[in-house]
Amino acid sequence: MQHVFQKPEFFRHEFNEDEYYARLEFAGGEWLKSFTAIALEDFPLVKAGDDVAKTIVDVALKNGLRLEEGDVIVVAQKIFSKAEGRVVKLGDVTSSPSRKAEELAGIVGKSAEFVELVLRETKRVVKASNEILLVEDKRGLICINAGIDKSNVQGRDSFALLPEDPDESAEKCRSRIRELTGKNVAVIVCDTYSRPFRRAQVNFAIGFAGIVPFRDYRGKKDLFGQVLRVKNIAVVDELAASAELLMGQGKEARPVVIFKGFADAVAGSKKIGMKELLISEDEDLFKGAL
């Protein structure tokens, strides 16, 4: 999740504008009035080397559901982390944490070994206090503890790291599903993050493939004919947040949600990814506030 706020005058698209507007009524025409979201029940525990796409297809069939052209599949990041071997034991990290890890551990009140693990996934430390270790991770995401998480990970000292490249994880899953079913779908990788200035957590996209990430209202008119100048909706984040309502965070075992009704947003380009959502420090309206 980006804990930053964007200056409207800097907002821009870097993906293929021709494809964006050619494909979508979605971008500025009639907006959908309904959609269907289905959580896959009884999803098995995933281990390193598992074929996530095949598991999704198989479990969907067991749930009486066939994947269709234009489906959007939202997948909890931990599924990819486990399948890609991104679960580590704290005891295997290092026998001697770095000096920086030792110093930060004293500030944040966590073990030096855990902080060392965080630093290995970190580009820069944003804030360290007795309440939080907030960093920009290697993927450009601003998140607590570099997204490293213990929940729903077996083993007392085992932790899940984020996928190395969530966009690539999504693209590989999407391509494999097309290979297995012949259907063109989109895949969103999601994770739950805290938000600045708000209590509780919300699911956000941390990677995606095959979907136009925005619904752009800029240049369109409101009810009173006023031209909208900055309104641009992050559809991938809204789908991720909606999916969490069905996934849950405990022992529900529903880490995959399939959305039907968003076919107009599904695109074939591999060029669209998280870089479209992340903004620079120059674009950060509240730089330094956190």
N, C-alpha and C positions, 0 to 999 in steps of 0.2 A: 504494500500500500504506500502511496505517496503522501507523506505528512506535509504537503506543501499546497499552496493555493496559487492559481494562475492569473497573471495579469492579462486581461482580455486582448490588449493590443498585440500581444506576442503570439496569440493562438494561431496555429497553422496545421495544415495536413501535409504529410510527407509521402503518403501512399498514393497510389495511382488514382487521380481525381476522375479520369475518364471512366474507369471501371466503377468507381464509387457511384457516380451519378447515373451512369448508363444502367446499372443493375437495379437501382433502388427507387421505387415509389416510396419505399421505406425511409429514404433520406429526407423527404420533404412533402410527399403526397399524402394519401390517406393512411392514417395510422391504424394498426390492427385494433380490433375491438375485443379480441379474446385470444388466449393461447392455452395450451395444455402442458402441464409439467408432471412428469411421472418419475418417482424415485424407484430404482431397482432394489427389490427386497432380497435379503439373504445373499448379499455379495460376499464371496469367500475372502479369507485372509490372503493377502498378497505377499509373495516372497520374491527374493532377488531372482531375476531371470524370467519371471512370468510374462506372458503375452497379454498385456492389459487390454488391447483392442479385442482379441479373441474372447477374453473373459467377459467383456462388456456385451459382445454379441451373444455369447452363450447364455449369460444370466438374463439378458433381455428376453430371449426365447423361452426360458424357464418361467419368466414372468408373464408369458403370453403376449409379448410385444416384439414386433419386427421393426428394425430400423428402416426409415424411409428417407427418400431424397429430401434434403433441406433440414433434417433434424439438427438440433444443436445439443451437444452432449457436454454437460458440465461435470468435471471430475475433480474430486478432492486431491490436492497435491500429494498427500501422503501415499496415495496409490502408486503414483509414478516414483516417488522417492524410494519406496520399498522395492518396486520392480527393478529400479535402476541401481540397486545396491547402495543407496544413500542413507543407510542406517548404520550408525557407528556406536561403539562402546566407549564410554568416557575413559575407561582404564587403558584403552589402546591408543589414546590421542598422543600423549607424550609423558615421559617420566619427569621432565623438567620444563614446566611452562616458561614462556618468555618473561622478561622483566616487565614488559608492558602489561602482560596478562596478570602478573602478580599485583601490579599497581592498581589496575582497574578492578581486580577482584576485591581489594580492600575498600574501594569506593562503593561498589554495587552490592557487596555482601554475598557474592557467589564464589564457588570454588575457582581457583586459578586454572584448573584443567578445563572447566566448562567455558570460562572466558577465553582461554586459548583456542578452543573449538570455534567460538564465535568469531574471533579475530581472523581465523583462517578463511572464513566466509565473508570477510568484511573489506570494503574499499576504504571507508573512513568512519570514525566514531562521531556521531552527531551529538549525543548527550550521554553522560555517565553520572549517575547519582545513586543514592541509597534506595531509590525506587525503580530505576530503569537503566537499561543499557540499550540505547537507541543508535542504530548504525545505518549507513548506506551499504547494502551488501554488494557482492560482485556483479549482480544482475542490474544494479541501479535502483533496487527497491529500498525504501526507507522503512525499516521494521525493527521491532524489538528482538534482541538476541539473534539477529540475522535470520529470523524465521525458524530457528532450531527449536524443536518441539518434542515433548515427551509423551503427550497424550496418544492413546491407541498404538503405542509401540511396546512390544513385549520385551521384558528384560529390565531389571532394576536400573542399570546404568546405561541403557541404550537410548539413543536420541535419533530423531529423523532430521536430516538436513533437507533443504529445498532441492528440487531437481537442478542439475547443473544449468540447463537451458530449458525453462518451461515452454517456451515457444516451440522448440524443437521436439520436446516430448509430445506436445499437442499435434504437431504436424505429422510425426511418425504414427501416432495413434490414428489420426484421421486417414492417412494413406493406407494403413493396414485395414481399417474398417472398409474402405472403398475396395480393397483387394478381396476381402472376405464376402462382401455383400453386393458390390457393384453400385453402392449408394454414395452420393456426395454429401458429406455431413460436415459440420463444424465442431471443433473441440475447444473447450475453455478449461484451463487449469485454474483452480481457485484455492484460496487460503483465507483464514479468518484473522483479522487484524483489529487492533484498537484504533480509534479515531481521535484526532486532536479536538479538544474542547467539547467532547461528548463522552458519556458513559457507555459502557458495554462494547461489544464487538460486532463487526459485520464482515461477511464474506466479500472478497474482492477477486478480480481476475489477476493472476500473476503471469499468465501466458495464454496464448490462444492461436488458433489457426483456422483459416477458412471462413472467417466471419468479418464483416465490416464493423469496426468497433464503436462507431458513433451513429447517432441520428442527428443530423445537422439541420438546425432551424435558421441559421444565419442567412439573412436576406429574405426570409419568409415574413409574412405579416401576421400579427395577432388579431384578436377579435375586433379591434378598433382601427385596423389598418396601419398600425405602427410597425415599422420594420425592426425585426429582431436582429441584434448586433453580435451577441456573444453566446446565445443559447445553443449548446451542443451537448447532447446527452450521451454519456458513456454506457452504451447498451451492454457491453460485455460485463461491466461491473454490476449493472442492474440484474442481469441474468444470474451472475454469481451469487448476489445477495438473495435473490428469489430462491435459488437452488438450496441454500442453507436451511430455509424453512422446512424443507423436506428431508434433507440429509441428517440434521441434528448434529450434536457434538459429543454424545456419549457412546452408548453401546447399541445404537440403532442399526449399525451395519448397512447403511444406505449411502455410500460415498459417490454414487453416480446418479445424476438426474438428467432425463431426456426431455427436451422442450420441443414441442411441435407447434407450428404456426409462424415460425420465423424464417421460412425458406427464402424470402426475398432478401434477407441479410446475408445468406450464405454465399461466399465468393470463392473463386478458385485460386486467387493470388497467394503466393507464399511470402510476398513482400510485406504483408501486413502483420504486425506483431506488437509486443509491449512497448516498443520504442515510440509508438504513436501516442501512448498515454502518458509516458514519463516526461517530465519537464525539467528544464535546467534551473540552476540557481538564479540566473538572470530573470527567469519567468516567475520566480517565487514571490508572491505578493506579501507573504509574512516571513520573509527570510530573517532568521535570528530570533523569532518569537518563541520557538520551541527549544 
